[in-house]
Amino acid sequence: MTLSDHDHLEPGIPTIKWWGEQKFELNQSRAWQFGSLVLRLTRGLQEWRLEYYRPPYQYDYEQQWQEITDVHFAFPKPVHIERYMFRETPQTFQLLPRLADRSVVIRPVDPIYIPAGQRGTLYISTPLWIAGYVDGQRDPLFDIPVIQPKDTWFGPDHQSGEMCYATSVDGRTELKQLTRRAFRAVTPIVFHNVSSQQLRFDRMNVPVPALPLFYSESTGRLWTSQIKVIHEGTDRPARIKIENKTPPLAGEVSYVNQARSLGGALFNMFDSFF
């Protein structure tokens, strides 16, 4: 198998469900291509060996995946190698999607306005990580982004704020207009403007580490729980609530992975309302 930085995959995916339990015989290797990320996992008697490669440039439309049948291919350079020592390795290994390990700043293509007294739902999507778990270990052995997002600072100045990820996003008010992607999860954000003024925002900080992850077979999408934003006026910050439910449009969902951080914290999702 040969891989090129220019072999970009076309949009359109037959199924997004790439995760689940994987079985390994002793000294067996298994390999996958997730978008442009190539990953190989090998079970030894007393260690798991992870090898992966990502090209210098990745593109968000690279959303196809496949298990690679010829596992003895040569990786392009540079290949990243990690080894995990065990007294004895188990036969099974779990690959699971996970939300980003920092908040994700989204910037809609066009600013969004919400008139006084109005409410509405915006559907956005954020990038996923691949986490590898074995029985008896609470934390994953590895936890890597499928597509490495760019860093960005979110806050009113260089002293106050936090380091986040930036991602391109198409915020949609209709779910069917949001492209279905294997390596992104949908977050519904419900806005309720109870103030007497129209509000506008053009940048939003989504606290994805505080969100659990679900899968809906009927919609063929990964979902997070819903976020509610209540704006009461320019003299006070918006009230942010992470709800313990997905929207009715998600249909029946199954639990995939827990939130990285505990809920209940205060989140600054907006650096400005106009």
N, C-alpha and C positions, 0 to 999 in steps of 0.2 A: 504494500500500500504506500503510495506517495501522497504527501500533503503539501499544498502550496498556500501561501498567504493570500493568493488571489482567487482561490477556489471558493467563492462565496456561494452560500446556499440560497436557493430561490425561496420566496415566500410561499406559504401554503403548507399545512402540516396535517397528516392523516389522523394522528392522535397525539395528544400532549402528555399522556401518562407514561413518563419515562422512569419513574421511581418505583421502589418496592424492595422486597427481600430477594437477595441474590445468593445462590448456593455455589460453593466452591469445593472441589476436591483438593486434596493436599497437593501443593505445588502447581495448582492450576492458575492461569491468568485469564482475566476477562477484560475487555476493552470497549469503550464507547466513544462516540463523537457527539458532543452536545454543542450545536452551533459550530463555532470554530475552535472550541475547546476539545482537546483529545486527552482521554484519561485511561490509564491501565492500572488494574489492581491485581496483585498476586498474593496468594495465600501460601506462606511457608509453614513449617512445623511450629515455629515460635515467633513468627513475625508476619505482619502485613506490609506489603511494599506498594506504595503509591507513586506513579509516574504521571505527570501531565505536562501538556504544552499548550500555550495560548499564543497566537500571533501578535505582533506589535500593534496591529490595528484590528479591532473587532467592530462589527456592525449589528445594529439592533434587529435587522431583518433576518439574521442568521438564527432561525428558530426551529430548524429541523434537527432530528437526532436519530441515531442508529447504534445498534450494537455491532462492533467490528468482529467479523468472524476470523480473520487472519490476525491472531493476537501477537505474532512475532515480527511485527513491523518495526522499522527504525524510526524513532522520533526525530522531528526537526530540532534544531538547536535554537535556544537553550531549553533543555528538558529539566523540569523540577522534580526532584526525588525526595520522598519522605519514607522512613521506615519506623514501624511501631512494634515494639517488642512485647511478647506475651509469654506466659509460662506454657500455654498451649492455645493455639488458635481455634476458634469455633468454625463450623462448616458454613454458617450463614452470615451475611453482611447486609445491612440496610442502607440503601441510597435514598435520601429524602430531600425534597426541596425545603428551603428556609428563606425567610425574608432577610433583607439587608441588615448588617450589623450597625448601621448608623441611620439616622433620619435621612429621608430623600427629599431634596428640594425640586419641586416641579415648577415649570414656567409654561403655562398654556400658550399656544401659538398666538392667540388673541386675548387681550384682557377680558375678564368676565365681570359683568355687572349684575347686581341683584337689587331690584327696586325695593323701596320701603314696604314692609309688610309681606314680602313674597318669600317663598321657600322653593327649593329645588334640589335635585341630586346630580352630582357630577361623578362620573365613573372615570377613574384614572388607573394606570397600572405602573408597577414598580418592579425592578429587576430581582431575580432570584439567585440564591446561592445553592450549591450542592454540598450536603453534609453526609458523612459516612459514619454509621453507628454499628457497634457490635454489642451483643448481649452482655449485661453486667457493667456496662460503662454508661454513666448518665450523660456525659458530654460526648460530642462527636469526635472521632479521631481527626478528621479534617473537615474544613468548612470554607469552601472557596467559591467566589462568584463565577457564574457561567460566562458573563460578559463583564469585564472590569469597568465599573463606572468611574466617572471623573470626580475628583474632590472639589468641594466648594465650601465657602464660609457663609454661614447664615447668622445674621445678627445686625443690630443697629450700628456697630462700629467694630474695630479690630480687636478690642478688648472684651467686649460682651458678645457672647454668641457661642456657636459650636461648629465643629467641622462636620460636614455632611457630604452626601453624594448628590451630584447633579445628573439628571436624566432628561432626555427629550421625551415629551409626552403629548398625547392627543387627549385632552379632557373632553369627554363626550357626555351629553345629557341623555342620549339614548344608547343603551347597552349594545344593541346590534351594530352600531357604528364603530364600536371599539374592536380592533383587530384581535382575534384570538391568538395567544402566543404561549409557547411551551415554557418559556423561561421568564415569564412575568406574571404577577398576581394582580387581580382586580381589587381595588379599594373603593367602595362607595362613600362619598362625602356628602352629607345632607346639610345644606345651608338654610338657615332660618334668619331672615333679617327682620327683627322685631323693632328696629329703630325707626325714626321718622325720616331718614335720609337714605338715598340710594348709595350703595357701597360698590367699590370696585377693588379687585385684587389682581395682581399680575404675577405674584410669586407666592408659593406656599410650601411649608416645611411639613412633610408627612411623617409622623412618628412611627414608622413601620416596625422598629424593634419591640414596640409595645403591643403589636397585633398578632393574634394567632392565625394559623393558615388552614384553609379548608379546600376540599375538592368537590366540585359538582359534576357528576357524570352527565346529567341532562344538558348542561350548558357547555361541557367540555372546557371548563375554565377552573383555574385556581383562584380562590377568593380569600380576602381577609374579612374580619368583622367590620362593621359599619362605623364611621366617625360622624358625629353630629357637631356642627358649628353653629352657635347661637350668637348673633351680633346684636348688641343692645345699644350701641352708640359709640362715637369716636372718643369719648372720654373714658372708656374702660376697655380692657382687653376682651376679645371674644371668648365665650365659654366653650371649651372643647370637651366632648364626652366620647369615650370609646365604648361603644355598645357591645353587648355580648350576643350579638346576632348578625347574621347576614341578611341582605334584603330578600323579599319574596321572589324577585327575579332570578336569584341564584338557584332556586329550587331546593331539592333535598341535597344536603352537603354531608361529607364525611370528614372527620378531623384528620389532619395531616401532620402538623407540627405546632408546638407551643410557641408562645411569644418569647423573645429573647430576654425581655425585661418585664418586671412586674408592672401591672397597670396602676392607676390611681395617681400617677405623677401629674404635675402641671406641664402642659406643652405649649410652647410658643410657636404656633403654626404660621403666623403672619408677622412680617416685620413692618408692614404698613397696610392700612385700609384707607381708601380715599373716598 
